[in-house]
Amino acid sequence: MVEDPSKLGTELNLALATPQDERRKSLDLDVGYNNAFDQWELIVKYIGSLQNLSRELGFTYVELKNSFAIIRIRSELIERLSKSSEIIFIEKPKSIYLESFNVSDISFDEISASRQSILEDSSFTGEGVLVAVIDSGIDYNHEVFRYKNGKTRLAGIWDQTNAVSPDDEVSAYYGIGRFYSANDINEALESGVNLPTSDFSGHGTAVAGIIADTVPNAKILAIKLDNGYAGGLPSTSALIMAIDFAISYAINYGLPLVINLSYGNNYGDHGSNSMVEEYIDSVAQIARVSIVTGMGNEGRAARHAQFMLGNTSWQRTDFIVNPYVLSLNLQIWRSFLDVVDIFLTAPDGSFIGPFNLYQEVMTYKIPDMDISVINGYPTPFNKNQETYISIIPQRQYIAQGIWTISFNPKSILDGRLDIWLPVSEGTSADVIFSTPSEYTTMTIPSTARNAISVGAYDEKTLSYAAFSGRGYTINNEVKPDVSAPGVNVTVPRTGGGYTAVSGTSFATPYVSARAVRLMEWGIVNGNDPFLYGEKLKAYLIREASPLPGYRTYPNPEIGWGVL
């Protein structure tokens, strides 16, 4: 842990103070660390230039738009980095998770009703608009991504998981991956020799396929996220670099751009205050860019608890840990105005706390478990305060049973308190609150103010999809903005053919495709050269339709209505 931790995110402070063997067993503390080089990949906000600082400290960096950067630096140099006047704030990467809910074993030949109705209106096909699908890769051989003459419909593929090629400008700049142009893809299609890029999960192929079906003349830029950190999962640093590259590509070729994101996590206060949200909010204001992101599938996952603290009475909440949970963390967010002592009780009755030190790691050993706690201060991006609790087993699994978090209010001026467990895809078995809140369950970065956030509904029953993440943000900002079909959606699958899937992952590309058509009408056809970003969001909201059973709009389930 550095001497002056004020410029470091809470989780980074804890990670630096945690021995590496413990970090490796944790859920997220090791994300961003490269053991082979004792090096961290960090997201920073800076002013001025990093060039002289890079020479002085010997780190490498990738400059991103709007004075953000990815820095790769040895562990012992982070303290000196944090003391530099050029550095405003430093955050470690977080794992992000796909937002697919389930996949049907049944194959479908027909296109869903909503896509068919869009296809019948052939006046706008996406001509002249670029869509960046930032996901798990793409099966470029699938027929949906090829014209009738056999040529590819893709603008290119940046596979961040591939080895860096010295003659590839994209990988040379960002330090990861390999870019394959449309010419590279066409040569592979003609020769029958496959490029070394794939989509093992099929998620990216499904998402891009919905867009390809709906706006057949739009150019698709597929970006496969790097999964080189803990658990083989992509990280927020990989995501930020992908967004940065997509915008640079669109600017270079003079194309309006829609970015589709179907990933998310629970790390943050859900108020557009993390570095990844700040980055998205800043670049979403760049000319001719619209960013569309899914709300996640945490609506009924019981991973969020929220209540109001009073000035006198203790309050508590329980969470249940089922067998075979490998590691766990919790974030408790509250106003910096509120002073409260926090305690934790394990299933065996072990009672620890109060957690009342600030910017210092508090460590506890109870039977078979190591528990670390840190209270952060507000940051340049966030006026709220976080308490981060990491539970790591000394052997293999977290103690199963009922855990209790207790709160003893000392001075309460605001009173709202939110707790998030990791997203349901992030733990090895069920971990749930006994009295959860189904609201403010959207995943980050759908909380970003300037993103277009998408919930899911069932177009056959005209009903809200209960799994879909719900709003509002902690700042009471409306999320989702709109909702789209996300239940039993027909999608291309890797290797050919179609299947049915559910999740906000697959609602999101419907809205991305609609955004493409609006930008084609406005920007490409000259009807409105400023139809992007917040203005485009307003158009989508205005044309949204109500669902039966909802009288109040907007609402936390479907936002302003459905596509």
C-alpha positions in Angstrom: 0.0 0.0 0.0 1.3 3.4 -0.9 2.0 6.1 1.7 -0.4 8.6 0.1 -3.3 6.5 -1.1 -5.6 9.5 -2.0 -5.1 9.1 -5.8 -5.7 5.4 -5.8 -9.0 3.6 -6.1 -10.1 1.7 -3.0 -9.7 -1.7 -4.5 -6.2 -0.9 -5.8 -5.2 0.2 -2.4 -6.3 -3.1 -0.9 -4.7 -5.1 -3.8 -1.3 -3.5 -3.2 -1.5 -4.3 0.5 -2.6 -7.9 0.0 0.1 -10.6 -0.5 0.1 -12.1 -3.9 -0.8 -15.6 -2.9 -4.0 -14.2 -1.2 -4.7 -11.9 -4.2 -4.6 -14.9 -6.5 -7.4 -16.6 -4.4 -9.5 -13.5 -4.4 -12.3 -12.8 -6.8 -11.0 -9.6 -8.3 -7.9 -8.2 -6.5 -5.4 -9.8 -8.9 -7.1 -8.4 -12.1 -4.6 -6.2 -13.9 -1.5 -7.8 -12.4 1.1 -9.6 -14.6 3.0 -12.0 -12.3 5.7 -12.7 -15.0 6.8 -9.0 -15.0 5.6 -8.0 -11.5 3.6 -5.4 -13.4 0.2 -3.7 -13.1 -2.0 -2.5 -15.9 -3.8 0.5 -14.6 -6.4 3.0 -15.8 -5.4 6.6 -15.1 -6.7 10.1 -15.6 -4.0 12.7 -16.2 -3.2 16.2 -17.2 -0.5 17.5 -19.5 1.8 14.8 -20.9 3.0 11.4 -19.7 6.1 11.4 -21.8 8.6 12.7 -19.3 7.1 10.8 -16.4 7.3 7.6 -18.5 11.0 8.1 -19.1 11.6 8.9 -15.4 9.8 5.9 -14.1 10.3 3.5 -16.9 6.7 2.5 -17.6 4.8 2.1 -20.9 1.5 3.7 -21.6 -1.3 3.9 -24.1 -2.7 7.4 -24.5 -6.5 7.3 -24.9 -9.0 10.1 -25.7 -9.8 12.9 -23.3 -6.7 12.5 -21.1 -7.2 8.9 -20.1 -4.5 6.3 -20.4 -3.6 2.7 -19.7 -0.3 2.5 -17.9 1.8 -0.7 -17.5 4.1 -0.2 -14.5 6.1 -2.3 -12.0 4.5 -2.6 -8.5 7.3 -0.7 -6.7 6.8 2.4 -8.9 3.1 2.9 -8.3 3.7 5.1 -5.2 6.0 7.4 -7.1 3.5 7.5 -9.9 0.7 8.5 -7.5 2.8 11.5 -6.3 3.3 12.9 -9.8 1.5 16.2 -10.5 0.4 14.9 -13.9 -1.7 12.1 -12.4 -5.2 12.9 -11.2 -6.4 9.4 -10.3 -5.5 5.7 -10.7 -7.8 2.7 -10.8 -7.1 -1.0 -11.3 -9.1 -2.9 -13.9 -12.2 -4.9 -13.0 -13.5 -8.1 -14.5 -16.5 -7.8 -16.7 -19.1 -10.5 -17.6 -21.3 -11.4 -20.5 -25.0 -10.4 -20.2 -26.5 -13.6 -21.6 -29.1 -15.3 -19.4 -29.7 -18.7 -21.1 -29.4 -20.5 -24.4 -32.0 -22.8 -25.9 -31.1 -26.1 -27.3 -33.6 -25.6 -30.0 -32.6 -24.3 -33.4 -34.7 -21.8 -35.3 -34.9 -21.1 -39.0 -37.3 -18.1 -38.8 -36.4 -14.6 -37.9 -38.2 -13.1 -34.9 -41.3 -10.9 -35.6 -39.6 -7.6 -34.6 -36.6 -8.2 -36.8 -38.9 -9.3 -39.7 -40.9 -6.1 -39.4 -37.7 -4.0 -39.5 -36.4 -5.9 -42.6 -39.7 -5.3 -44.4 -39.0 -1.5 -44.1 -36.0 -1.5 -46.4 -35.6 2.2 -46.8 -32.8 2.3 -44.2 -30.3 -0.5 -44.2 -27.3 1.0 -42.3 -25.5 2.2 -45.4 -22.6 4.5 -44.4 -22.7 3.7 -40.7 -20.1 1.7 -38.6 -21.1 -0.6 -35.7 -18.5 -1.7 -33.3 -19.5 -4.9 -31.5 -17.2 -5.2 -28.5 -17.6 -8.8 -27.3 -16.3 -12.3 -27.3 -15.2 -12.4 -31.0 -17.1 -13.4 -34.1 -17.5 -16.3 -36.5 -16.6 -14.4 -39.7 -17.4 -17.5 -41.7 -21.1 -17.5 -40.8 -23.3 -16.7 -43.8 -25.0 -13.7 -42.0 -21.7 -11.8 -42.2 -21.2 -12.4 -45.9 -22.6 -10.8 -49.0 -24.2 -12.9 -51.7 -21.0 -12.9 -53.6 -19.2 -14.4 -50.7 -17.3 -11.3 -49.6 -17.3 -10.3 -45.9 -19.6 -7.7 -44.5 -17.1 -7.0 -41.7 -15.0 -3.8 -41.7 -12.4 -5.8 -39.7 -11.7 -7.8 -36.5 -9.4 -6.7 -33.7 -8.7 -9.8 -31.7 -7.1 -8.6 -28.4 -6.3 -12.1 -27.4 -3.8 -12.7 -30.2 -0.1 -12.2 -30.0 1.1 -8.7 -31.0 2.4 -8.4 -34.6 5.2 -5.9 -35.1 3.7 -4.9 -38.5 0.2 -4.3 -37.1 -0.3 -0.6 -36.3 -3.3 -1.3 -34.0 -1.6 -3.9 -31.9 1.7 -1.9 -31.8 -0.2 1.1 -30.4 -2.3 -0.6 -27.8 0.3 -3.3 -27.0 -2.2 -6.2 -27.4 -3.9 -8.3 -30.1 -3.9 -8.4 -33.9 -6.1 -6.5 -36.3 -7.5 -8.3 -39.4 -8.8 -6.0 -42.2 -11.7 -6.8 -44.5 -9.0 -7.7 -47.1 -7.5 -10.2 -44.7 -10.9 -11.7 -44.0 -11.7 -12.0 -47.7 -8.4 -13.7 -48.5 -9.1 -16.2 -45.7 -12.6 -16.8 -47.1 -11.4 -17.4 -50.6 -8.4 -19.6 -49.6 -10.3 -21.6 -47.0 -7.4 -21.1 -44.6 -8.9 -19.7 -41.3 -7.6 -16.7 -39.6 -6.4 -17.4 -36.0 -9.4 -15.7 -34.4 -12.6 -17.4 -33.1 -15.6 -17.0 -30.9 -15.7 -19.9 -28.4 -18.7 -18.7 -26.5 -20.8 -17.7 -29.5 -21.9 -14.6 -27.7 -20.3 -12.0 -30.0 -21.5 -13.9 -33.1 -25.1 -13.8 -31.7 -25.0 -10.1 -30.9 -23.4 -9.1 -34.2 -25.8 -11.4 -36.0 -28.8 -9.4 -34.8 -27.3 -6.2 -36.1 -26.3 -7.9 -39.4 -29.8 -9.2 -39.9 -31.4 -5.9 -39.1 -29.1 -3.4 -40.9 -27.6 -5.5 -43.6 -25.5 -2.7 -45.2 -23.9 -1.4 -42.0 -20.2 -2.1 -41.6 -19.5 -4.2 -38.5 -16.2 -3.8 -36.6 -15.8 -6.8 -34.4 -13.5 -6.4 -31.3 -12.7 -9.5 -29.2 -11.8 -8.5 -25.7 -8.6 -9.6 -24.1 -9.2 -12.3 -21.4 -5.7 -12.6 -20.0 -6.4 -11.8 -16.3 -8.0 -13.6 -13.4 -10.5 -16.3 -14.4 -9.9 -15.8 -18.1 -12.3 -12.8 -18.1 -12.1 -9.5 -20.0 -11.3 -6.4 -18.0 -12.4 -2.8 -18.0 -9.0 -1.7 -19.3 -9.5 -4.0 -22.3 -13.0 -2.5 -22.7 -11.7 1.1 -22.6 -9.0 0.3 -25.2 -11.7 -1.3 -27.4 -13.9 1.8 -27.3 -11.0 4.0 -28.0 -9.9 2.0 -31.0 -13.5 1.9 -32.4 -13.8 5.7 -32.2 -10.4 6.2 -33.8 -11.3 3.8 -36.6 -14.6 5.6 -37.3 -12.9 9.0 -37.3 -10.1 7.8 -39.6 -12.7 6.5 -42.2 -15.2 9.4 -41.7 -18.0 7.2 -40.5 -20.7 7.8 -37.9 -20.4 5.1 -35.2 -22.6 3.0 -32.9 -20.8 1.0 -30.2 -22.6 -2.1 -28.8 -21.6 -3.2 -25.3 -23.1 -6.4 -23.8 -20.8 -6.7 -20.8 -21.0 -5.5 -17.2 -20.1 -5.9 -13.6 -21.3 -4.7 -10.1 -18.2 -2.8 -9.0 -19.1 0.8 -8.3 -21.8 2.9 -6.7 -24.0 2.6 -9.8 -24.0 6.4 -10.2 -21.7 6.9 -13.2 -18.7 7.5 -11.0 -16.2 4.9 -11.8 -13.3 5.4 -14.3 -14.9 3.3 -17.0 -18.2 5.2 -16.7 -16.3 8.5 -16.7 -14.5 7.5 -19.8 -17.7 6.4 -21.6 -19.4 9.6 -20.6 -16.6 11.7 -22.0 -16.1 9.9 -25.3 -19.9 9.6 -25.9 -19.8 13.4 -26.4 -17.4 13.0 -29.3 -19.0 13.9 -32.6 -21.1 11.2 -34.4 -20.7 8.6 -31.7 -23.5 6.7 -29.9 -22.8 4.1 -27.2 -25.4 1.4 -26.4 -25.1 -0.9 -23.4 -27.1 -3.6 -21.8 -28.6 -3.4 -18.3 -27.4 -6.9 -17.3 -29.4 -9.8 -15.8 -29.3 -9.0 -12.1 -32.9 -8.0 -11.7 -33.8 -11.1 -9.6 -30.3 -12.2 -8.7 -30.6 -11.0 -5.1 -27.1 -9.4 -5.3 -28.2 -5.9 -4.1 -29.4 -4.7 -0.7 -30.5 -1.1 0.0 -32.0 0.6 3.0 -32.1 3.9 4.9 -30.2 4.4 8.1 -31.6 6.3 11.0 -29.7 8.2 13.8 -30.6 5.8 16.6 -31.2 2.2 15.9 -28.8 -0.5 14.7 -29.6 -2.2 11.4 -28.5 -5.4 9.8 -28.7 -7.4 6.7 -27.9 -11.1 6.0 -26.4 -12.7 3.0 -26.4 -16.4 2.4 -23.3 -18.3 1.1 -24.0 -21.7 -0.4 -21.4 -24.4 -0.6 -18.3 -24.2 -2.9 -17.8 -20.5 -3.1 -14.1 -19.9 -3.8 -13.9 -16.2 -2.8 -16.1 -13.2 -2.2 -16.2 -9.4 -1.9 -18.8 -6.8 -1.0 -19.0 -3.1 -1.6 -20.9 -0.9 0.8 -21.6 2.6 -0.5 -23.0 5.5 1.4 -22.8 9.3 1.6 -19.5 10.7 3.0 -21.7 12.8 5.3 -22.8 9.7 7.2 -20.7 8.3 10.0 -21.5 4.6 10.8 -19.7 1.7 12.4 -19.8 -1.5 10.3 -19.5 -5.0 11.7 -19.4 -8.5 10.1 -20.5 -11.8 11.6 -19.5 -15.1 10.1 -21.7 -18.3 10.1 -19.7 -19.7 13.1 -20.5 -16.6 15.2 -17.1 -14.9 14.7 -17.8 -11.1 15.1 -15.4 -8.5 13.7 -15.4 -4.7 13.6 -16.0 -1.9 13.8 -14.4 -1.0 10.4 -13.8 2.6 11.3 -10.3 3.3 10.0 -9.9 5.3 6.7 -7.5 4.5 3.8 -5.9 1.8 6.0 -6.4 -2.0 5.4 -7.9 -3.7 8.4 -7.1 -7.5 8.4 -8.9 -10.2 10.5 -8.3 -13.9 10.8 -11.2 -16.1 11.8 -11.4 -19.9 11.5 -10.3 -20.9 8.0 -10.7 -17.4 6.5 -8.8 -14.1 6.0 -10.9 -11.0 5.8 -9.6 -7.6 4.7 -11.5 -4.3 4.9 -10.8 -0.8 3.7 -12.7 2.4 3.8 -12.1 4.8 1.0 -12.5 8.5 0.8 -14.4 10.4 -2.0 -12.4 10.6 -5.2 -12.2 13.3 -7.9 -15.0 11.4 -9.7 -17.1 10.3 -6.8 -18.5 12.1 -3.7 -19.6 8.9 -2.1 -17.7 6.6 0.3 -16.9 2.9 -0.2 -16.2 0.2 2.3 -14.7 -2.8 0.5 -14.7 -6.2 2.2 -12.7 -9.1 0.8 -13.3 -12.7 2.1 -10.6 -15.2 1.1 -10.6 -18.8 2.4 -7.4 -20.1 4.0 -8.1 -23.5 2.4 -10.5 -23.8 -0.5 -14.0 -22.5 0.1 -15.7 -19.6 2.0 -17.7 -20.8 5.1 -21.2 -21.6 4.0 -24.3 -20.3 5.8 -25.6 -17.0 6.9 -23.3 -14.0 7.2 -24.5 -10.7 8.8 -23.5 -7.1 8.2 -24.5 -4.8 11.0 -24.5 -1.0 11.1 -24.4 1.2 14.1 -25.2 4.8 13.0 -23.2 7.6 14.7 -24.2 10.6 12.6 -26.6 10.3 9.7 -27.5 13.2 7.4 -28.3 11.4 4.2 -29.0 7.8 5.3 -29.1 5.8 2.0 -26.8 2.8 2.1 -26.3 0.3 -0.8 -24.5 -3.0 -0.8 -23.5 -5.0 -3.8 -22.3 -8.6 -4.1 -20.5 -9.6 -7.3 -22.8 -10.3 -10.3 -24.3 -13.8 -10.4 -21.9 -14.9 -13.2 -19.0 -13.9 -11.0 -19.2 -16.5 -8.2 -18.8 -20.2 -8.2 -22.2 -20.8 -6.4 -25.2 -18.9 -5.2 -24.5 -16.0 -2.9 -27.6 -13.9 -2.2 -29.1 -11.4 0.2 -31.9 -12.6 2.4 -33.8 -9.4 1.9 -32.6 -8.0 -1.5 -33.7 -5.0 -3.4 -34.6 -5.6 -7.1 -33.9 -2.0 -7.9 -30.6 -0.3 -8.9 -29.6 -3.8 -10.1 -28.3 -2.7 -13.5 -24.7 -3.5 -14.2 -21.9 -1.1 -14.9 -21.3 0.5 -17.4 -25.1 0.8 -18.3 -25.1 3.3 -15.4 -23.1 5.8 -17.5 -25.1 9.0 -18.0 -24.4 9.4 -21.7 -24.8 5.8 -22.7 -28.0 4.5 -24.1 -29.0 1.8 -21.6 -31.2 -1.1 -22.7 -33.5 -3.4 -20.7 -35.2 -6.6 -21.9 -38.8 -7.6 -22.5 -40.6 -10.6 -24.0 -42.1 -9.5 -27.4 -44.4 -12.6 -27.6 -46.1 -12.0 -24.2 -45.5 -8.2 -24.2 -44.2 -8.5 -20.7 -41.1 -7.3 -18.8 -38.3 -9.8 -18.6 -37.9 -10.4 -14.8 -34.2 -11.1 -15.1 -33.5 -7.7 -16.7 -31.5 -5.2 -14.5 -33.6 -2.4 -13.1 -33.0 1.3 -12.4 -32.8 3.9 -11.2 -29.2 4.9 -10.5 -28.3 6.0 -7.0 -28.6 9.6 -8.3 -32.2 8.8 -9.4 -31.3 9.1 -13.0 -33.6 7.2 -15.4 -32.2 3.8 -16.4 -32.9 1.9 -18.6 -33.5 4.5 -21.3 -35.5 2.0 -23.4 -36.1 -1.7 -23.6 -36.0 -4.2 -26.5 -36.7 -7.9 -27.1 -34.5 -10.1 -24.9 -36.3 -13.4 -24.4 -35.9 -16.4 -26.8 -34.3 -14.2 -29.4 -33.2 -15.9 -32.6 -29.5 -15.5 -33.3 -26.7 -16.9 -35.5 -24.5 -19.5 -33.8 -20.9 -20.3 -34.4 -20.4 -23.0 -37.0 -23.6 -22.1 -38.8 -27.4 -22.1 -38.2 -29.4 -20.3 -35.6 -30.4 -20.8 -32.0 -32.5 -19.0 -29.4 -31.0 -17.0 -26.5 -32.2 -14.7 -23.7 -30.6 -11.8 -21.8 -30.1 -8.1 -22.1 -27.1 -8.9 -24.2 -29.5 -9.6 -27.1 -31.8 -6.7 -26.4 -28.9 -4.3 -26.8 -28.2 -4.9 -30.5 -31.8 -4.2 -31.4 -31.4 -0.7 -30.1 -27.9 -0.5 -31.7 -29.5 -1.4 -35.0 -32.2 1.2 -34.5 -29.6 3.8 -33.7 -27.8 2.9 -37.0 -30.9 3.5 -39.0 -31.5 6.8 -37.3 -27.9 7.9 -37.9 -28.2 6.8 -41.6 -31.3 9.0 -42.0 -29.9 11.9 -40.1 -26.2 12.0 -40.8 -25.6 9.9 -43.9 -28.6 11.3 -45.8 -28.2 14.8 -44.5 -31.5 15.2 -42.7 -29.8 15.9 -39.3 -26.0 16.0 -39.1 -26.2 16.1 -35.3 -28.2 13.0 -34.7 -25.9 11.1 -32.3 -25.3 10.8 -28.6 -27.9 12.4 -26.3 -29.9 13.7 -29.2 -30.2 10.2 -30.7 -31.1 8.9 -27.2 -34.0 11.5 -27.1 -35.2 10.2 -30.5 -35.2 6.6 -29.2 -37.1 7.7 -26.1 -39.7 9.6 -28.0 -40.5 6.7 -30.3 -40.6 4.1 -27.5 -44.0 2.4 -27.0 -45.7 1.5 -23.7 -46.1 -2.1 -22.4 -49.4 -3.4 -21.0 -49.6 -3.1 -17.2 -47.4 0.1 -16.9 -49.1 3.4 -16.3 -46.1 5.5 -15.3 -43.3 6.4 -17.6 -40.4 6.4 -17.1 -40.2 3.4 -14.7 -37.2 1.4 -13.4 -38.2 -1.8 -15.4 -38.4 -0.7 -19.0 -37.5 3.0 -18.8 -39.4 5.2 -21.3 -40.9 2.2 -23.1 -40.0 -0.5 -25.6 -38.5 -0.5 -29.0 
